[in-house]
Amino acid sequence: MRRRRDGQPAEVIAIADCAQERLHSRYFRLKEGYNKPHNVVVVALARELVGFIWAVLNHRVA
């Protein structure tokens, strides 16, 4: 994973780290805490992941 991050802007890496932590905790909260079906959890996380991808794609490097 370090090799993939080499040369990437720090802001993009920060967004990726934030996404990793948030999606991981959200998965377990929805799956275990609220006992949601697997498909519902996956779709909810996919929707949230699109938001992080949008943030990266709209990131402007100065």
mmCIF file as Biopython writes it, N, C-alpha, C and O atoms, coordinates in Angstrom:
data_model
#
loop_
_atom_site.group_PDB
_atom_site.id
_atom_site.type_symbol
_atom_site.label_atom_id
_atom_site.label_alt_id
_atom_site.label_comp_id
_atom_site.label_asym_id
_atom_site.label_entity_id
_atom_site.label_seq_id
_atom_site.pdbx_PDB_ins_code
_atom_site.Cartn_x
_atom_site.Cartn_y
_atom_site.Cartn_z
_atom_site.occupancy
_atom_site.B_iso_or_equiv
_atom_site.auth_seq_id
_atom_site.auth_asym_id
_atom_site.pdbx_PDB_model_num
ATOM 1   N N  . MET A ? 1  ? 0.831   -1.179 0.000  1.0 0.0 1  A 1 
ATOM 2   C CA . MET A ? 1  ? 0.000   0.000  0.000  1.0 0.0 1  A 1 
ATOM 3   C C  . MET A ? 1  ? 0.884   1.255  0.000  1.0 0.0 1  A 1 
ATOM 4   O O  . MET A ? 1  ? 0.516   2.278  -0.577 1.0 0.0 1  A 1 
ATOM 5   N N  . ARG A ? 2  ? 2.026   1.170  0.635  1.0 0.0 2  A 1 
ATOM 6   C CA . ARG A ? 2  ? 2.919   2.325  0.644  1.0 0.0 2  A 1 
ATOM 7   C C  . ARG A ? 2  ? 3.352   2.727  -0.760 1.0 0.0 2  A 1 
ATOM 8   O O  . ARG A ? 2  ? 3.458   3.914  -1.069 1.0 0.0 2  A 1 
ATOM 9   N N  . ARG A ? 3  ? 3.601   1.730  -1.608 1.0 0.0 3  A 1 
ATOM 10  C CA . ARG A ? 3  ? 4.026   2.031  -2.982 1.0 0.0 3  A 1 
ATOM 11  C C  . ARG A ? 3  ? 2.930   2.766  -3.743 1.0 0.0 3  A 1 
ATOM 12  O O  . ARG A ? 3  ? 3.220   3.664  -4.534 1.0 0.0 3  A 1 
ATOM 13  N N  . ARG A ? 4  ? 1.678   2.394  -3.511 1.0 0.0 4  A 1 
ATOM 14  C CA . ARG A ? 4  ? 0.573   3.070  -4.201 1.0 0.0 4  A 1 
ATOM 15  C C  . ARG A ? 4  ? 0.433   4.513  -3.745 1.0 0.0 4  A 1 
ATOM 16  O O  . ARG A ? 4  ? -0.012  5.369  -4.509 1.0 0.0 4  A 1 
ATOM 17  N N  . ARG A ? 5  ? 0.813   4.785  -2.499 1.0 0.0 5  A 1 
ATOM 18  C CA . ARG A ? 5  ? 0.672   6.133  -1.963 1.0 0.0 5  A 1 
ATOM 19  C C  . ARG A ? 5  ? 1.833   7.050  -2.347 1.0 0.0 5  A 1 
ATOM 20  O O  . ARG A ? 5  ? 1.704   8.272  -2.269 1.0 0.0 5  A 1 
ATOM 21  N N  . ASP A ? 6  ? 2.951   6.484  -2.757 1.0 0.0 6  A 1 
ATOM 22  C CA . ASP A ? 6  ? 4.105   7.307  -3.144 1.0 0.0 6  A 1 
ATOM 23  C C  . ASP A ? 6  ? 3.723   8.238  -4.286 1.0 0.0 6  A 1 
ATOM 24  O O  . ASP A ? 6  ? 3.158   7.811  -5.293 1.0 0.0 6  A 1 
ATOM 25  N N  . GLY A ? 7  ? 4.039   9.506  -4.113 1.0 0.0 7  A 1 
ATOM 26  C CA . GLY A ? 7  ? 3.764   10.485 -5.154 1.0 0.0 7  A 1 
ATOM 27  C C  . GLY A ? 7  ? 2.371   11.074 -5.127 1.0 0.0 7  A 1 
ATOM 28  O O  . GLY A ? 7  ? 2.065   11.964 -5.920 1.0 0.0 7  A 1 
ATOM 29  N N  . GLN A ? 8  ? 1.515   10.599 -4.231 1.0 0.0 8  A 1 
ATOM 30  C CA . GLN A ? 8  ? 0.160   11.135 -4.134 1.0 0.0 8  A 1 
ATOM 31  C C  . GLN A ? 8  ? 0.172   12.364 -3.225 1.0 0.0 8  A 1 
ATOM 32  O O  . GLN A ? 8  ? 0.956   12.419 -2.278 1.0 0.0 8  A 1 
ATOM 33  N N  . PRO A ? 9  ? -0.678  13.340 -3.496 1.0 0.0 9  A 1 
ATOM 34  C CA . PRO A ? 9  ? -0.758  14.520 -2.623 1.0 0.0 9  A 1 
ATOM 35  C C  . PRO A ? 9  ? -1.209  14.127 -1.212 1.0 0.0 9  A 1 
ATOM 36  O O  . PRO A ? 9  ? -2.001  13.202 -1.032 1.0 0.0 9  A 1 
ATOM 37  N N  . ALA A ? 10 ? -0.692  14.842 -0.233 1.0 0.0 10 A 1 
ATOM 38  C CA . ALA A ? 10 ? -1.013  14.553 1.166  1.0 0.0 10 A 1 
ATOM 39  C C  . ALA A ? 10 ? -2.513  14.675 1.439  1.0 0.0 10 A 1 
ATOM 40  O O  . ALA A ? 10 ? -3.063  13.932 2.252  1.0 0.0 10 A 1 
ATOM 41  N N  . GLU A ? 11 ? -3.166  15.607 0.761  1.0 0.0 11 A 1 
ATOM 42  C CA . GLU A ? 11 ? -4.601  15.799 0.982  1.0 0.0 11 A 1 
ATOM 43  C C  . GLU A ? 11 ? -5.396  14.585 0.521  1.0 0.0 11 A 1 
ATOM 44  O O  . GLU A ? 11 ? -6.376  14.198 1.156  1.0 0.0 11 A 1 
ATOM 45  N N  . VAL A ? 12 ? -4.969  13.989 -0.587 1.0 0.0 12 A 1 
ATOM 46  C CA . VAL A ? 12 ? -5.657  12.804 -1.105 1.0 0.0 12 A 1 
ATOM 47  C C  . VAL A ? 12 ? -5.456  11.630 -0.158 1.0 0.0 12 A 1 
ATOM 48  O O  . VAL A ? 12 ? -6.388  10.863 0.085  1.0 0.0 12 A 1 
ATOM 49  N N  . ILE A ? 13 ? -4.250  11.483 0.378  1.0 0.0 13 A 1 
ATOM 50  C CA . ILE A ? 13 ? -3.980  10.411 1.347  1.0 0.0 13 A 1 
ATOM 51  C C  . ILE A ? 13 ? -4.807  10.615 2.607  1.0 0.0 13 A 1 
ATOM 52  O O  . ILE A ? 13 ? -5.307  9.650  3.184  1.0 0.0 13 A 1 
ATOM 53  N N  . ALA A ? 14 ? -4.955  11.857 3.036  1.0 0.0 14 A 1 
ATOM 54  C CA . ALA A ? 14 ? -5.767  12.148 4.222  1.0 0.0 14 A 1 
ATOM 55  C C  . ALA A ? 14 ? -7.226  11.775 3.975  1.0 0.0 14 A 1 
ATOM 56  O O  . ALA A ? 14 ? -7.875  11.220 4.862  1.0 0.0 14 A 1 
ATOM 57  N N  . ILE A ? 15 ? -7.750  12.068 2.792  1.0 0.0 15 A 1 
ATOM 58  C CA . ILE A ? 15 ? -9.128  11.704 2.456  1.0 0.0 15 A 1 
ATOM 59  C C  . ILE A ? 15 ? -9.275  10.182 2.450  1.0 0.0 15 A 1 
ATOM 60  O O  . ILE A ? 15 ? -10.269 9.648  2.943  1.0 0.0 15 A 1 
ATOM 61  N N  . ALA A ? 16 ? -8.280  9.485  1.887  1.0 0.0 16 A 1 
ATOM 62  C CA . ALA A ? 16 ? -8.329  8.020  1.832  1.0 0.0 16 A 1 
ATOM 63  C C  . ALA A ? 16 ? -8.300  7.421  3.240  1.0 0.0 16 A 1 
ATOM 64  O O  . ALA A ? 16 ? -9.029  6.469  3.520  1.0 0.0 16 A 1 
ATOM 65  N N  . ASP A ? 17 ? -7.470  7.966  4.123  1.0 0.0 17 A 1 
ATOM 66  C CA . ASP A ? 17 ? -7.414  7.463  5.503  1.0 0.0 17 A 1 
ATOM 67  C C  . ASP A ? 17 ? -8.730  7.700  6.228  1.0 0.0 17 A 1 
ATOM 68  O O  . ASP A ? 17 ? -9.208  6.840  6.968  1.0 0.0 17 A 1 
ATOM 69  N N  . CYS A ? 18 ? -9.305  8.866  6.009  1.0 0.0 18 A 1 
ATOM 70  C CA . CYS A ? 18 ? -10.595 9.184  6.621  1.0 0.0 18 A 1 
ATOM 71  C C  . CYS A ? 18 ? -11.669 8.218  6.125  1.0 0.0 18 A 1 
ATOM 72  O O  . CYS A ? 18 ? -12.484 7.731  6.907  1.0 0.0 18 A 1 
ATOM 73  N N  . ALA A ? 19 ? -11.664 7.947  4.834  1.0 0.0 19 A 1 
ATOM 74  C CA . ALA A ? 19 ? -12.641 7.020  4.259  1.0 0.0 19 A 1 
ATOM 75  C C  . ALA A ? 19 ? -12.477 5.629  4.845  1.0 0.0 19 A 1 
ATOM 76  O O  . ALA A ? 19 ? -13.464 4.981  5.193  1.0 0.0 19 A 1 
ATOM 77  N N  . GLN A ? 20 ? -11.241 5.166  4.956  1.0 0.0 20 A 1 
ATOM 78  C CA . GLN A ? 20 ? -10.967 3.834  5.499  1.0 0.0 20 A 1 
ATOM 79  C C  . GLN A ? 20 ? -11.528 3.693  6.908  1.0 0.0 20 A 1 
ATOM 80  O O  . GLN A ? 20 ? -12.231 2.730  7.212  1.0 0.0 20 A 1 
ATOM 81  N N  . GLU A ? 21 ? -11.213 4.655  7.760  1.0 0.0 21 A 1 
ATOM 82  C CA . GLU A ? 21 ? -11.665 4.595  9.151  1.0 0.0 21 A 1 
ATOM 83  C C  . GLU A ? 21 ? -13.186 4.687  9.260  1.0 0.0 21 A 1 
ATOM 84  O O  . GLU A ? 21 ? -13.810 3.926  9.999  1.0 0.0 21 A 1 
ATOM 85  N N  . ARG A ? 22 ? -13.772 5.622  8.520  1.0 0.0 22 A 1 
ATOM 86  C CA . ARG A ? 22 ? -15.216 5.825  8.613  1.0 0.0 22 A 1 
ATOM 87  C C  . ARG A ? 22 ? -16.001 4.629  8.078  1.0 0.0 22 A 1 
ATOM 88  O O  . ARG A ? 22 ? -16.960 4.183  8.708  1.0 0.0 22 A 1 
ATOM 89  N N  . LEU A ? 23 ? -15.598 4.110  6.918  1.0 0.0 23 A 1 
ATOM 90  C CA . LEU A ? 23 ? -16.326 2.986  6.335  1.0 0.0 23 A 1 
ATOM 91  C C  . LEU A ? 23 ? -16.182 1.729  7.179  1.0 0.0 23 A 1 
ATOM 92  O O  . LEU A ? 23 ? -17.128 0.951  7.303  1.0 0.0 23 A 1 
ATOM 93  N N  . HIS A ? 24 ? -15.007 1.526  7.758  1.0 0.0 24 A 1 
ATOM 94  C CA . HIS A ? 24 ? -14.790 0.357  8.614  1.0 0.0 24 A 1 
ATOM 95  C C  . HIS A ? 24 ? -15.698 0.417  9.844  1.0 0.0 24 A 1 
ATOM 96  O O  . HIS A ? 24 ? -16.380 -0.555 10.165 1.0 0.0 24 A 1 
ATOM 97  N N  . SER A ? 25 ? -15.702 1.551  10.520 1.0 0.0 25 A 1 
ATOM 98  C CA . SER A ? 25 ? -16.531 1.654  11.730 1.0 0.0 25 A 1 
ATOM 99  C C  . SER A ? 25 ? -18.015 1.628  11.387 1.0 0.0 25 A 1 
ATOM 100 O O  . SER A ? 25 ? -18.820 1.062  12.125 1.0 0.0 25 A 1 
ATOM 101 N N  . ARG A ? 26 ? -18.371 2.243  10.265 1.0 0.0 26 A 1 
ATOM 102 C CA . ARG A ? 26 ? -19.791 2.262  9.865  1.0 0.0 26 A 1 
ATOM 103 C C  . ARG A ? 26 ? -20.290 0.866  9.525  1.0 0.0 26 A 1 
ATOM 104 O O  . ARG A ? 26 ? -21.428 0.518  9.841  1.0 0.0 26 A 1 
ATOM 105 N N  . TYR A ? 27 ? -19.441 0.058  8.878  1.0 0.0 27 A 1 
ATOM 106 C CA . TYR A ? 27 ? -19.839 -1.307 8.549  1.0 0.0 27 A 1 
ATOM 107 C C  . TYR A ? 27 ? -20.215 -2.063 9.819  1.0 0.0 27 A 1 
ATOM 108 O O  . TYR A ? 27 ? -21.282 -2.671 9.896  1.0 0.0 27 A 1 
ATOM 109 N N  . PHE A ? 28 ? -19.337 -2.020 10.803 1.0 0.0 28 A 1 
ATOM 110 C CA . PHE A ? 28 ? -19.612 -2.778 12.021 1.0 0.0 28 A 1 
ATOM 111 C C  . PHE A ? 28 ? -20.769 -2.200 12.821 1.0 0.0 28 A 1 
ATOM 112 O O  . PHE A ? 28 ? -21.504 -2.941 13.473 1.0 0.0 28 A 1 
ATOM 113 N N  . ARG A ? 29 ? -20.937 -0.880 12.776 1.0 0.0 29 A 1 
ATOM 114 C CA . ARG A ? 29 ? -22.063 -0.276 13.479 1.0 0.0 29 A 1 
ATOM 115 C C  . ARG A ? 29 ? -23.381 -0.712 12.853 1.0 0.0 29 A 1 
ATOM 116 O O  . ARG A ? 29 ? -24.323 -1.057 13.565 1.0 0.0 29 A 1 
ATOM 117 N N  . LEU A ? 30 ? -23.452 -0.697 11.510 1.0 0.0 30 A 1 
ATOM 118 C CA . LEU A ? 30 ? -24.690 -1.091 10.837 1.0 0.0 30 A 1 
ATOM 119 C C  . LEU A ? 30 ? -24.934 -2.595 10.947 1.0 0.0 30 A 1 
ATOM 120 O O  . LEU A ? 30 ? -26.059 -3.029 11.194 1.0 0.0 30 A 1 
ATOM 121 N N  . LYS A ? 31 ? -23.886 -3.379 10.766 1.0 0.0 31 A 1 
ATOM 122 C CA . LYS A ? 31 ? -24.027 -4.839 10.738 1.0 0.0 31 A 1 
ATOM 123 C C  . LYS A ? 31 ? -24.282 -5.408 12.132 1.0 0.0 31 A 1 
ATOM 124 O O  . LYS A ? 31 ? -25.212 -6.193 12.323 1.0 0.0 31 A 1 
ATOM 125 N N  . GLU A ? 32 ? -23.476 -5.023 13.083 1.0 0.0 32 A 1 
ATOM 126 C CA . GLU A ? 32 ? -23.583 -5.606 14.423 1.0 0.0 32 A 1 
ATOM 127 C C  . GLU A ? 32 ? -24.521 -4.803 15.325 1.0 0.0 32 A 1 
ATOM 128 O O  . GLU A ? 32 ? -25.342 -5.385 16.035 1.0 0.0 32 A 1 
ATOM 129 N N  . GLY A ? 33 ? -24.408 -3.488 15.305 1.0 0.0 33 A 1 
ATOM 130 C CA . GLY A ? 33 ? -25.197 -2.651 16.201 1.0 0.0 33 A 1 
ATOM 131 C C  . GLY A ? 33 ? -26.666 -2.599 15.838 1.0 0.0 33 A 1 
ATOM 132 O O  . GLY A ? 33 ? -27.537 -2.738 16.696 1.0 0.0 33 A 1 
ATOM 133 N N  . TYR A ? 34 ? -26.935 -2.394 14.548 1.0 0.0 34 A 1 
ATOM 134 C CA . TYR A ? 34 ? -28.311 -2.268 14.100 1.0 0.0 34 A 1 
ATOM 135 C C  . TYR A ? 34 ? -28.845 -3.535 13.449 1.0 0.0 34 A 1 
ATOM 136 O O  . TYR A ? 34 ? -30.019 -3.608 13.087 1.0 0.0 34 A 1 
ATOM 137 N N  . ASN A ? 35 ? -27.974 -4.536 13.301 1.0 0.0 35 A 1 
ATOM 138 C CA . ASN A ? 35 ? -28.351 -5.841 12.754 1.0 0.0 35 A 1 
ATOM 139 C C  . ASN A ? 35 ? -29.018 -5.722 11.375 1.0 0.0 35 A 1 
ATOM 140 O O  . ASN A ? 35 ? -30.017 -6.382 11.092 1.0 0.0 35 A 1 
ATOM 141 N N  . LYS A ? 36 ? -28.435 -4.860 10.527 1.0 0.0 36 A 1 
ATOM 142 C CA . LYS A ? 36 ? -28.970 -4.674 9.175  1.0 0.0 36 A 1 
ATOM 143 C C  . LYS A ? 36 ? -28.530 -5.834 8.283  1.0 0.0 36 A 1 
ATOM 144 O O  . LYS A ? 36 ? -27.471 -6.419 8.512  1.0 0.0 36 A 1 
ATOM 145 N N  . PRO A ? 37 ? -29.326 -6.172 7.271  1.0 0.0 37 A 1 
ATOM 146 C CA . PRO A ? 37 ? -28.917 -7.208 6.318  1.0 0.0 37 A 1 
ATOM 147 C C  . PRO A ? 37 ? -27.661 -6.779 5.550  1.0 0.0 37 A 1 
ATOM 148 O O  . PRO A ? 37 ? -27.411 -5.592 5.341  1.0 0.0 37 A 1 
ATOM 149 N N  . HIS A ? 38 ? -26.891 -7.772 5.145  1.0 0.0 38 A 1 
ATOM 150 C CA . HIS A ? 38 ? -25.613 -7.512 4.474  1.0 0.0 38 A 1 
ATOM 151 C C  . HIS A ? 38 ? -25.779 -6.620 3.251  1.0 0.0 38 A 1 
ATOM 152 O O  . HIS A ? 38 ? -25.005 -5.680 3.069  1.0 0.0 38 A 1 
ATOM 153 N N  . ASN A ? 39 ? -26.777 -6.896 2.406  1.0 0.0 39 A 1 
ATOM 154 C CA . ASN A ? 39 ? -26.967 -6.101 1.190  1.0 0.0 39 A 1 
ATOM 155 C C  . ASN A ? 39 ? -27.275 -4.644 1.503  1.0 0.0 39 A 1 
ATOM 156 O O  . ASN A ? 39 ? -26.813 -3.754 0.790  1.0 0.0 39 A 1 
ATOM 157 N N  . VAL A ? 40 ? -28.033 -4.386 2.536  1.0 0.0 40 A 1 
ATOM 158 C CA . VAL A ? 40 ? -28.365 -3.015 2.925  1.0 0.0 40 A 1 
ATOM 159 C C  . VAL A ? 40 ? -27.100 -2.292 3.375  1.0 0.0 40 A 1 
ATOM 160 O O  . VAL A ? 40 ? -26.889 -1.129 3.031  1.0 0.0 40 A 1 
ATOM 161 N N  . VAL A ? 41 ? -26.267 -2.977 4.136  1.0 0.0 41 A 1 
ATOM 162 C CA . VAL A ? 41 ? -25.025 -2.379 4.627  1.0 0.0 41 A 1 
ATOM 163 C C  . VAL A ? 41 ? -24.091 -2.067 3.460  1.0 0.0 41 A 1 
ATOM 164 O O  . VAL A ? 41 ? -23.507 -0.985 3.408  1.0 0.0 41 A 1 
ATOM 165 N N  . VAL A ? 42 ? -23.946 -2.995 2.535  1.0 0.0 42 A 1 
ATOM 166 C CA . VAL A ? 42 ? -23.046 -2.800 1.396  1.0 0.0 42 A 1 
ATOM 167 C C  . VAL A ? 42 ? -23.497 -1.624 0.542  1.0 0.0 42 A 1 
ATOM 168 O O  . VAL A ? 42 ? -22.663 -0.830 0.106  1.0 0.0 42 A 1 
ATOM 169 N N  . VAL A ? 43 ? -24.773 -1.495 0.297  1.0 0.0 43 A 1 
ATOM 170 C CA . VAL A ? 43 ? -25.281 -0.383 -0.510 1.0 0.0 43 A 1 
ATOM 171 C C  . VAL A ? 43 ? -25.082 0.937  0.217  1.0 0.0 43 A 1 
ATOM 172 O O  . VAL A ? 43 ? -24.726 1.934  -0.410 1.0 0.0 43 A 1 
ATOM 173 N N  . ALA A ? 44 ? -25.303 0.965  1.508  1.0 0.0 44 A 1 
ATOM 174 C CA . ALA A ? 44 ? -25.088 2.192  2.286  1.0 0.0 44 A 1 
ATOM 175 C C  . ALA A ? 44 ? -23.620 2.611  2.236  1.0 0.0 44 A 1 
ATOM 176 O O  . ALA A ? 44 ? -23.316 3.794  2.084  1.0 0.0 44 A 1 
ATOM 177 N N  . LEU A ? 45 ? -22.720 1.654  2.361  1.0 0.0 45 A 1 
ATOM 178 C CA . LEU A ? 45 ? -21.295 1.971  2.321  1.0 0.0 45 A 1 
ATOM 179 C C  . LEU A ? 45 ? -20.851 2.376  0.916  1.0 0.0 45 A 1 
ATOM 180 O O  . LEU A ? 45 ? -19.986 3.238  0.764  1.0 0.0 45 A 1 
ATOM 181 N N  . ALA A ? 46 ? -21.431 1.767  -0.096 1.0 0.0 46 A 1 
ATOM 182 C CA . ALA A ? 46 ? -21.101 2.142  -1.472 1.0 0.0 46 A 1 
ATOM 183 C C  . ALA A ? 46 ? -21.494 3.592  -1.730 1.0 0.0 46 A 1 
ATOM 184 O O  . ALA A ? 46 ? -20.751 4.339  -2.367 1.0 0.0 46 A 1 
ATOM 185 N N  . ARG A ? 47 ? -22.637 3.977  -1.246 1.0 0.0 47 A 1 
ATOM 186 C CA . ARG A ? 47 ? -23.094 5.356  -1.411 1.0 0.0 47 A 1 
ATOM 187 C C  . ARG A ? 47 ? -22.143 6.316  -0.710 1.0 0.0 47 A 1 
ATOM 188 O O  . ARG A ? 47 ? -21.812 7.374  -1.248 1.0 0.0 47 A 1 
ATOM 189 N N  . GLU A ? 48 ? -21.709 5.952  0.476  1.0 0.0 48 A 1 
ATOM 190 C CA . GLU A ? 48 ? -20.786 6.801  1.211  1.0 0.0 48 A 1 
ATOM 191 C C  . GLU A ? 48 ? -19.409 6.847  0.527  1.0 0.0 48 A 1 
ATOM 192 O O  . GLU A ? 48 ? -18.763 7.895  0.499  1.0 0.0 48 A 1 
ATOM 193 N N  . LEU A ? 49 ? -18.973 5.725  -0.014 1.0 0.0 49 A 1 
ATOM 194 C CA . LEU A ? 49 ? -17.694 5.677  -0.712 1.0 0.0 49 A 1 
ATOM 195 C C  . LEU A ? 49 ? -17.702 6.586  -1.932 1.0 0.0 49 A 1 
ATOM 196 O O  . LEU A ? 49 ? -16.683 7.198  -2.252 1.0 0.0 49 A 1 
ATOM 197 N N  . VAL A ? 50 ? -18.828 6.683  -2.613 1.0 0.0 50 A 1 
ATOM 198 C CA . VAL A ? 50 ? -18.946 7.589  -3.755 1.0 0.0 50 A 1 
ATOM 199 C C  . VAL A ? 50 ? -18.675 9.023  -3.322 1.0 0.0 50 A 1 
ATOM 200 O O  . VAL A ? 50 ? -18.078 9.795  -4.072 1.0 0.0 50 A 1 
ATOM 201 N N  . GLY A ? 51 ? -19.104 9.380  -2.136 1.0 0.0 51 A 1 
ATOM 202 C CA . GLY A ? 51 ? -18.835 10.725 -1.621 1.0 0.0 51 A 1 
ATOM 203 C C  . GLY A ? 51 ? -17.348 10.975 -1.449 1.0 0.0 51 A 1 
ATOM 204 O O  . GLY A ? 51 ? -16.865 12.061 -1.768 1.0 0.0 51 A 1 
ATOM 205 N N  . PHE A ? 52 ? -16.618 9.991  -0.952 1.0 0.0 52 A 1 
ATOM 206 C CA . PHE A ? 52 ? -15.177 10.146 -0.803 1.0 0.0 52 A 1 
ATOM 207 C C  . PHE A ? 52 ? -14.489 10.204 -2.162 1.0 0.0 52 A 1 
ATOM 208 O O  . PHE A ? 52 ? -13.545 10.972 -2.346 1.0 0.0 52 A 1 
ATOM 209 N N  . ILE A ? 53 ? -14.951 9.400  -3.111 1.0 0.0 53 A 1 
ATOM 210 C CA . ILE A ? 53 ? -14.371 9.429  -4.456 1.0 0.0 53 A 1 
ATOM 211 C C  . ILE A ? 53 ? -14.624 10.787 -5.095 1.0 0.0 53 A 1 
ATOM 212 O O  . ILE A ? 53 ? -13.738 11.343 -5.745 1.0 0.0 53 A 1 
ATOM 213 N N  . TRP A ? 54 ? -15.814 11.318 -4.916 1.0 0.0 54 A 1 
ATOM 214 C CA . TRP A ? 54 ? -16.140 12.639 -5.436 1.0 0.0 54 A 1 
ATOM 215 C C  . TRP A ? 54 ? -15.198 13.684 -4.847 1.0 0.0 54 A 1 
ATOM 216 O O  . TRP A ? 54 ? -14.731 14.569 -5.564 1.0 0.0 54 A 1 
ATOM 217 N N  . ALA A ? 55 ? -14.914 13.591 -3.544 1.0 0.0 55 A 1 
ATOM 218 C CA . ALA A ? 55 ? -14.020 14.542 -2.894 1.0 0.0 55 A 1 
ATOM 219 C C  . ALA A ? 55 ? -12.608 14.472 -3.487 1.0 0.0 55 A 1 
ATOM 220 O O  . ALA A ? 55 ? -11.965 15.504 -3.682 1.0 0.0 55 A 1 
ATOM 221 N N  . VAL A ? 56 ? -12.135 13.277 -3.768 1.0 0.0 56 A 1 
ATOM 222 C CA . VAL A ? 56 ? -10.800 13.117 -4.352 1.0 0.0 56 A 1 
ATOM 223 C C  . VAL A ? 56 ? -10.783 13.672 -5.776 1.0 0.0 56 A 1 
ATOM 224 O O  . VAL A ? 56 ? -9.850  14.381 -6.153 1.0 0.0 56 A 1 
ATOM 225 N N  . LEU A ? 57 ? -11.798 13.356 -6.561 1.0 0.0 57 A 1 
ATOM 226 C CA . LEU A ? 57 ? -11.832 13.813 -7.945 1.0 0.0 57 A 1 
ATOM 227 C C  . LEU A ? 57 ? -11.970 15.336 -8.062 1.0 0.0 57 A 1 
ATOM 228 O O  . LEU A ? 57 ? -11.500 15.928 -9.034 1.0 0.0 57 A 1 
ATOM 229 N N  . ASN A ? 58 ? -12.596 15.954 -7.097 1.0 0.0 58 A 1 
ATOM 230 C CA . ASN A ? 58 ? -12.751 17.397 -7.111 1.0 0.0 58 A 1 
ATOM 231 C C  . ASN A ? 58 ? -11.614 18.120 -6.413 1.0 0.0 58 A 1 
ATOM 232 O O  . ASN A ? 58 ? -11.623 19.347 -6.314 1.0 0.0 58 A 1 
ATOM 233 N N  . HIS A ? 59 ? -10.642 17.374 -5.932 1.0 0.0 59 A 1 
ATOM 234 C CA . HIS A ? 59 ? -9.489  17.948 -5.255 1.0 0.0 59 A 1 
ATOM 235 C C  . HIS A ? 59 ? -8.603  18.657 -6.279 1.0 0.0 59 A 1 
ATOM 236 O O  . HIS A ? 59 ? -8.223  18.068 -7.291 1.0 0.0 59 A 1 
ATOM 237 N N  . ARG A ? 60 ? -8.285  19.883 -6.023 1.0 0.0 60 A 1 
ATOM 238 C CA . ARG A ? 60 ? -7.428  20.657 -6.926 1.0 0.0 60 A 1 
ATOM 239 C C  . ARG A ? 60 ? -6.040  20.788 -6.300 1.0 0.0 60 A 1 
ATOM 240 O O  . ARG A ? 60 ? -5.898  21.287 -5.183 1.0 0.0 60 A 1 
ATOM 241 N N  . VAL A ? 61 ? -5.035  20.342 -7.019 1.0 0.0 61 A 1 
ATOM 242 C CA . VAL A ? 61 ? -3.650  20.477 -6.544 1.0 0.0 61 A 1 
ATOM 243 C C  . VAL A ? 61 ? -3.139  21.829 -6.982 1.0 0.0 61 A 1 
ATOM 244 O O  . VAL A ? 61 ? -3.165  22.162 -8.167 1.0 0.0 61 A 1 
ATOM 245 N N  . ALA A ? 62 ? -2.668  22.614 -6.014 1.0 0.0 62 A 1 
ATOM 246 C CA . ALA A ? 62 ? -2.185  23.970 -6.332 1.0 0.0 62 A 1 
ATOM 247 C C  . ALA A ? 62 ? -0.787  23.957 -6.882 1.0 0.0 62 A 1 
ATOM 248 O O  . ALA A ? 62 ? -0.238  25.012 -7.197 1.0 0.0 62 A 1 
#
